[in-house]
Every structure is written in C-alpha cells, then in structure tokens.
Amino acid sequence: MKYMGSKARFAKDLLPIILKDRKENQAYLEPFAGGMNMIDKVDGLRTANDQHEELMAMWQALIHENWDPPQSVSEEEYKHIKYNQDQYPKHLVSYVGFNSFGGKWFAGYRRDKEGKRDYWGEHYRNITKQVPKLEGIILSCKSYTELVIPEKSIIYCDPPYESTTKYRDGFNHEQFWEWCRQQSKAGHQVFISEYNAPDDFKCVWEKPAKTTFSWHAKNLAPKVALERLFVFEG
Ligand SMILES: C[S@@+](CC[C@H](N)C(=O)[O-])C[C@H]1O[C@@H](n2cnc3c(N)ncnc32)[C@H](O)[C@@H]1O
C-alpha cells in the first residue's frame, strides 16, 4: 500500500538484519505498522499495531472480514467522505483517505491530467495483493506505550521521524527512545528506523535515500537523506 513513510523499498535490506537471529516461534511485533509494507514480508507469529483507528479498521475488514473495497471512487464521493467521515464506516474512510497525494491522509484527490493512470485501480491492486500475505496476523490498535509484548520478541519500530511531516498526533521522541531502551533491557531485540538516534544507540545499516518534499518543510526541493537502522547499545 502506498503509505507516507513506507519502508517497502528498504524491506529487502532491513529484514535480513532484523530477522537474522529469529528463533522458531519467536514473536515479531511492529508497533508502527502503517501500510504493512514490512510486516507483509514476515511470516510466523506476528503482530501489527498502529494507533490510527481508521487504518486498523481497514486492515481488520480486509484481512479478517473479507471486505472487497471499491475499485473506483469519484472526486465527488472522495470529498463527501472527507468532510462527512462520521457518516461512513471507518474502514471505507481509511481506504479512501489514504489514496491521496503522497499516501497522506486526505491530502487531495489523485487525478492524472492526461487520464493515463488509474489511481483507484492501482490502490485496489496494491492493497488486495497484500491481503493474502497478511493472513493470520494479529492486529492491534493502541499507542505503542500501551502494548503488552510477549517475552523475548523481535520489535521493529518505524515511528514518525523527527522533523518530518507530522502525523495527526504529536509524537514525543524522547519518550520513544526511552521506551526502546526499556524494551531492549527487558530482553527484546529492538530495531529502529530513523535518520538519527541518541548516542547510546548504534547504527547497524544505512543507505542514502531520496525523500519527497511532503516529508519536509514546504518549498524545499526533494533531497537525499541517510536512511538508518539502529539498535540500543547500552
Ligand atoms: C512511518 S509510518 C510506518 C510505515 C510502515 N512501516 C510502512 O512501511 O508502511 C509511522 C506510523 O506510526 C503511527 N503512529 C504514530 N504515533 C503512534 C503511536 N504513539 N503509537 C502507535 N502508532 C503510532 C502512524 O499512524 C503511522 O502509521
């Protein structure tokens, strides 16, 4: 699924590192699963959490309730859903809201001036292709701070990055890094995607990556950032 901050293009690099020492039946957890673009490539016991209510309602309907989403939505319908969200089921609001410019929540109806691209068809195919890969997954919708985590889990964190486009709730980065320290000390294997981390975290992988302007302050041209993976060093 096209999603703001998707890690789809890095999954091939990151997952071999994250899963390297995974034991049989060891739980894998993503507290910030978003568009499921990493966890859809992990098998076995796995939990996807995200605090975005509509998003998780959509995954629930698609994966566990066989919901077949619409293959096209007109601009008029898009706008009506955007401004009257409480009149529609949450899973539909999410499906429509995320098929927006940059995969960003209701950021504008995607329209190809030349009429060549079928954005709704792409959205439908992207999402329905993921669904079989997510069979059996445990879904959870809460803040990462409230998660109850099985012993010795592998935890992959892809939080909202510091100084990038804000998600709809403010995010306390200091509290997040402290939570990662605590989970590592509790015996979990914790991996974090970010551009930078506090000094007691070690970078185990990095790669230059183009970021789109939607991630940065307005009027900045696309630029290259170093995408990194960190672990707590203690
Ligand atoms: C960078 S995105 C994850 C993208 C995902 N890895 C992918 O490849 O599609 C970050 C996610 O964190 C979620 N989020 C933000 N604050 C959160 C919190 N306190 N607890 C749980 N999820 C949160 C957002 O809703 C968003 O989906």
The ligand as an SDF file (V2000), in Angstrom:
LIG
                    3D

 27 29  0  0  0  0  0  0  0  0999 V2000
    6.4790    5.7810    9.1910 C   0  0  0  0  0  0  0  0  0  0  0  0
    4.8410    5.2140    9.4460 S   0  0  0  0  0  0  0  0  0  0  0  0
    5.0180    3.4530    9.3500 C   0  0  0  0  0  0  0  0  0  0  0  0
    5.1130    2.9640    7.9220 C   0  0  0  0  0  0  0  0  0  0  0  0
    5.1920    1.4630    7.7690 C   0  0  0  0  0  0  0  0  0  0  0  0
    6.4350    0.9250    8.3110 N   0  0  0  0  0  0  0  0  0  0  0  0
    5.1110    1.0780    6.2980 C   0  0  0  0  0  0  0  0  0  0  0  0
    6.1440    0.6210    5.7220 O   0  0  0  0  0  0  0  0  0  0  0  0
    4.0410    1.2020    5.7050 O   0  0  0  0  0  0  0  0  0  0  0  0
    4.5590    5.5600   11.1590 C   0  0  0  0  0  0  0  0  0  0  0  0
    3.2250    5.0920   11.7440 C   0  0  0  0  0  0  0  0  0  0  0  0
    3.2250    5.3370   13.1490 O   0  0  0  0  0  0  0  0  0  0  0  0
    1.8740    5.5220   13.5660 C   0  0  0  0  0  0  0  0  0  0  0  0
    1.9180    6.1500   14.9090 N   0  0  0  0  0  0  0  0  0  0  0  0
    2.2000    7.4340   15.2460 C   0  0  0  0  0  0  0  0  0  0  0  0
    2.2110    7.5950   16.5850 N   0  0  0  0  0  0  0  0  0  0  0  0
    1.9510    6.3730   17.1380 C   0  0  0  0  0  0  0  0  0  0  0  0
    1.8510    5.8730   18.4720 C   0  0  0  0  0  0  0  0  0  0  0  0
    2.0230    6.6820   19.5350 N   0  0  0  0  0  0  0  0  0  0  0  0
    1.5910    4.5520   18.6680 N   0  0  0  0  0  0  0  0  0  0  0  0
    1.4000    3.7210   17.6100 C   0  0  0  0  0  0  0  0  0  0  0  0
    1.4660    4.1410   16.3000 N   0  0  0  0  0  0  0  0  0  0  0  0
    1.7420    5.4430   16.0680 C   0  0  0  0  0  0  0  0  0  0  0  0
    1.2580    6.3640   12.4560 C   0  0  0  0  0  0  0  0  0  0  0  0
   -0.1540    6.2070   12.4280 O   0  0  0  0  0  0  0  0  0  0  0  0
    1.9640    5.7720   11.2120 C   0  0  0  0  0  0  0  0  0  0  0  0
    1.1400    4.7930   10.6170 O   0  0  0  0  0  0  0  0  0  0  0  0
  1  2  1  0
  2  3  1  0
  2 10  1  0
  3  4  1  0
  4  5  1  0
  5  6  1  0
  5  7  1  0
  7  8  2  0
  7  9  1  0
 10 11  1  0
 11 12  1  0
 11 26  1  0
 12 13  1  0
 13 14  1  0
 13 24  1  0
 14 15  1  0
 14 23  1  0
 15 16  2  0
 16 17  1  0
 17 18  1  0
 17 23  2  0
 18 19  1  0
 18 20  2  0
 20 21  1  0
 21 22  2  0
 22 23  1  0
 24 25  1  0
 24 26  1  0
 26 27  1  0
M  CHG  2   2   1   9  -1
M  END
$$$$
